[in-house]
Amino acid sequence: MIYDVIIIGGGVTGCCIARNLSKYDLKIALLEKEADIASGTTKANSGVVHAGFASPREYVKRDMCIKSNKLYTQAFEELNFSFQRIGSFVVALEDNQIKKLEEQRRQGTQDGVPGLEVILDKKKIKYMEPNLTDDVVGVLHAPTAGIVSPYGMTYALAENAAMNGVKFFRNQKVRRIKHQNYTFIIKTKDKEFKATNVINAAGVYGAKISKMVGLDYFNIMPRKGEYILFDRNAMHLNKILFPTPTKVSKGILVCPTVSGNTFVGPNAQNITDKKDISTTEAGLKEILEGGRHLVPNLPLRASIRNFAGLRAVPDTYDFIIDNTDVFGFINVVGILSPGLTSCYAIAERVTEFLELLGANMTVKEDYNPIRPKLDKFKDFSKIELDKKIKEDPAWGRIICRCETIPEKEILNAIHSPVGATTTDGIKFRCRPGMGRCQGGFCRPRLIEILSRELNIPYEDVVKTGEETNFLVAKTKEIVLRSLEGGSEE
Ligand SMILES: Cc1cc2nc3c(=O)[nH]c(=O)nc-3n(C[C@H](O)[C@H](O)[C@H](O)COP(=O)(O)OP(=O)(O)OC[C@H]3O[C@@H](n4cnc5c(N)ncnc54)[C@H](O)[C@@H]3O)c2cc1C
């Protein structure tokens, strides 16, 4: 079988492109090297849908961000992911920073960012965000900025793409690509795929994939950003809070998540190892100090997790979205921040490229853009819940006590299109293990459920993928084996 399009990389970029293309009469496959989609940069970032005024005006990413922010409204209605337009503040702590805010407001407004306003009335600012430091002298308010679950949205995009016929292949690391007679032959460890068009959305590995077809015109360096996440009950923020930006980064922000937690981060550290997502004492100190300039009472004692993500930084510092010289090969790489925000506009650009390449862009008659809303225990009234439990007792078996997640939500996560096959896959889809105890109570139960539902032994259940098994064997078997070994000696 020859696919019309193969997408390499199952992050938000690849999945959004897959969903956009699934509307057309095309045979499409997506290859992801990890055991699950949304395992790269998409898994660990700030989850901010930026208003779009922050990048320099000459950059493609500014234009993409402004357009894509507007496209979130329709996507949210169709795909039912968690998204809230709560608005952001860029905070000035010194009078001389107000000039910068005024400039950002003027240019942003000219470029089509709605509702930008510089507020200098301290009482009003503190009313809008009481947690903000008393040292604030002014803010740039962007009401169209929002927060989103980056992986939640990516699962929704992938599920809807799969519903519309896109085939997802996980655990398929692309190792080689051959281009002959207008066909790409893509080799993974144990499979071969063929396609007329290939889209490279491989994140920090984008340059490696591009070089496989002889295109060596950019480099991508990882730049790490660390975070501290606080317990949901620790504090409640109304707004996304940015400091006045520096040249290399938007700075350390303090921000709520769609689940009601607060986080502080990220810093910006150039590194060489594309797998290094460790956190460091110095890094955490840096972000905590940075965050405290904006919110002095950050509740460190309520911190529940530290994590880090890697920006895919190209030498140009801008998105690379190219219909390349290799006919049918499209690079969508160097998708650093605001790539999460920009995904809808990026997907539209790629669709235009495919049209230019002669792909069949007839809209399918049975295309369905709706990904149904997921049933959640927490959204039911007492009466609805009683009814649900009578219909299916799995609604009443609570597996995660911190987040109140019943077995039924876990089963839905496993059996959805592009469903979870790892404990992290379940955690990121429906939150068991995201609460205060961080999985101490529910993880053994998740292992049991995955083993039963996927019909695999306990020892084959993994956290994220290869070599992340929880169990090596049953204790009894290990003892027996060692006894047998002993008797042979
Ligand atoms: C610290 C930080 C904060 C950020 N904050 C924001 C924000 O608030 N708002 C915003 O808009 N953007 C933000 N971003 C940027 C945003 O997260 C990224 O732009 C976006 O996640 C990029 O998605 P992607 O799909 O291009 O890359 P990825 O999510 O990395 O996906 C690439 C995928 O390709 C797969 N892959 C790689 N090599 C192969 C191979 N050989 N074969 C098969 N598959 C392969 C990987 O496993 C991965 O799943 C932030 C980024 C960071 C790091």
The ligand as an SDF file (V2000), in Angstrom:
LIG
                    3D

 53 58  0  0  0  0  0  0  0  0999 V2000
    9.5990   24.7780   28.1260 C   0  0  0  0  0  0  0  0  0  0  0  0
    8.6510   24.9860   26.9780 C   0  0  0  0  0  0  0  0  0  0  0  0
    7.5300   25.8190   27.1120 C   0  0  0  0  0  0  0  0  0  0  0  0
    6.6780   26.0190   26.0470 C   0  0  0  0  0  0  0  0  0  0  0  0
    5.5470   26.7450   26.2350 N   0  0  0  0  0  0  0  0  0  0  0  0
    4.7060   26.9430   25.2120 C   0  0  0  0  0  0  0  0  0  0  0  0
    3.4950   27.6660   25.3990 C   0  0  0  0  0  0  0  0  0  0  0  0
    3.1400   28.0100   26.5110 O   0  0  0  0  0  0  0  0  0  0  0  0
    2.7290   27.9220   24.3220 N   0  0  0  0  0  0  0  0  0  0  0  0
    3.0730   27.5260   23.0690 C   0  0  0  0  0  0  0  0  0  0  0  0
    2.3640   27.8500   22.1380 O   0  0  0  0  0  0  0  0  0  0  0  0
    4.1870   26.7750   22.8660 N   0  0  0  0  0  0  0  0  0  0  0  0
    4.9910   26.4670   23.9040 C   0  0  0  0  0  0  0  0  0  0  0  0
    6.1020   25.7160   23.7390 N   0  0  0  0  0  0  0  0  0  0  0  0
    6.3670   25.1660   22.4160 C   0  0  0  0  0  0  0  0  0  0  0  0
    5.5320   23.9300   22.1510 C   0  0  0  0  0  0  0  0  0  0  0  0
    5.5680   23.0510   23.2450 O   0  0  0  0  0  0  0  0  0  0  0  0
    6.0800   23.2450   20.9120 C   0  0  0  0  0  0  0  0  0  0  0  0
    6.0850   24.1750   19.8640 O   0  0  0  0  0  0  0  0  0  0  0  0
    5.2850   22.0360   20.4680 C   0  0  0  0  0  0  0  0  0  0  0  0
    5.0090   21.1680   21.5300 O   0  0  0  0  0  0  0  0  0  0  0  0
    6.0710   21.3180   19.3820 C   0  0  0  0  0  0  0  0  0  0  0  0
    5.3640   20.1810   19.0020 O   0  0  0  0  0  0  0  0  0  0  0  0
    5.9620   19.2200   17.8970 P   0  0  0  0  0  0  0  0  0  0  0  0
    4.8800   18.2660   17.5620 O   0  0  0  0  0  0  0  0  0  0  0  0
    6.5500   20.0210   16.7930 O   0  0  0  0  0  0  0  0  0  0  0  0
    7.1770   18.4870   18.6140 O   0  0  0  0  0  0  0  0  0  0  0  0
    7.1430   17.2400   19.6230 P   0  0  0  0  0  0  0  0  0  0  0  0
    6.0450   17.3510   20.5870 O   0  0  0  0  0  0  0  0  0  0  0  0
    8.5140   17.0990   20.1600 O   0  0  0  0  0  0  0  0  0  0  0  0
    6.8050   16.0150   18.6740 O   0  0  0  0  0  0  0  0  0  0  0  0
    7.7490   15.4370   17.8100 C   0  0  0  0  0  0  0  0  0  0  0  0
    7.4930   13.9450   17.8140 C   0  0  0  0  0  0  0  0  0  0  0  0
    8.3110   13.3190   16.8380 O   0  0  0  0  0  0  0  0  0  0  0  0
    8.6910   12.0560   17.3400 C   0  0  0  0  0  0  0  0  0  0  0  0
    9.8750   11.6090   16.6130 N   0  0  0  0  0  0  0  0  0  0  0  0
   11.1270   12.1140   16.6690 C   0  0  0  0  0  0  0  0  0  0  0  0
   11.9690   11.4060   15.8910 N   0  0  0  0  0  0  0  0  0  0  0  0
   11.2330   10.4210   15.3210 C   0  0  0  0  0  0  0  0  0  0  0  0
   11.5370    9.3490   14.4390 C   0  0  0  0  0  0  0  0  0  0  0  0
   12.7870    9.1270   14.0080 N   0  0  0  0  0  0  0  0  0  0  0  0
   10.5420    8.5130   14.0510 N   0  0  0  0  0  0  0  0  0  0  0  0
    9.2660    8.6850   14.4970 C   0  0  0  0  0  0  0  0  0  0  0  0
    8.9290    9.6830   15.3690 N   0  0  0  0  0  0  0  0  0  0  0  0
    9.8950   10.5450   15.7650 C   0  0  0  0  0  0  0  0  0  0  0  0
    8.9580   12.3490   18.8110 C   0  0  0  0  0  0  0  0  0  0  0  0
    8.9620   11.1790   19.6070 O   0  0  0  0  0  0  0  0  0  0  0  0
    7.8410   13.3070   19.1480 C   0  0  0  0  0  0  0  0  0  0  0  0
    6.6980   12.6580   19.6760 O   0  0  0  0  0  0  0  0  0  0  0  0
    6.9570   25.4380   24.7990 C   0  0  0  0  0  0  0  0  0  0  0  0
    8.0600   24.5830   24.6700 C   0  0  0  0  0  0  0  0  0  0  0  0
    8.8690   24.3310   25.7710 C   0  0  0  0  0  0  0  0  0  0  0  0
    9.9730   23.3430   25.6620 C   0  0  0  0  0  0  0  0  0  0  0  0
  1  2  1  0
  2  3  1  0
  2 52  2  0
  3  4  2  0
  4  5  1  0
  4 50  1  0
  5  6  2  0
  6  7  1  0
  6 13  1  0
  7  8  2  0
  7  9  1  0
  9 10  1  0
 10 11  2  0
 10 12  1  0
 12 13  2  0
 13 14  1  0
 14 15  1  0
 14 50  1  0
 15 16  1  0
 16 17  1  0
 16 18  1  0
 18 19  1  0
 18 20  1  0
 20 21  1  0
 20 22  1  0
 22 23  1  0
 23 24  1  0
 24 25  2  0
 24 26  1  0
 24 27  1  0
 27 28  1  0
 28 29  2  0
 28 30  1  0
 28 31  1  0
 31 32  1  0
 32 33  1  0
 33 34  1  0
 33 48  1  0
 34 35  1  0
 35 36  1  0
 35 46  1  0
 36 37  1  0
 36 45  1  0
 37 38  2  0
 38 39  1  0
 39 40  1  0
 39 45  2  0
 40 41  1  0
 40 42  2  0
 42 43  1  0
 43 44  2  0
 44 45  1  0
 46 47  1  0
 46 48  1  0
 48 49  1  0
 50 51  2  0
 51 52  1  0
 52 53  1  0
M  END
$$$$
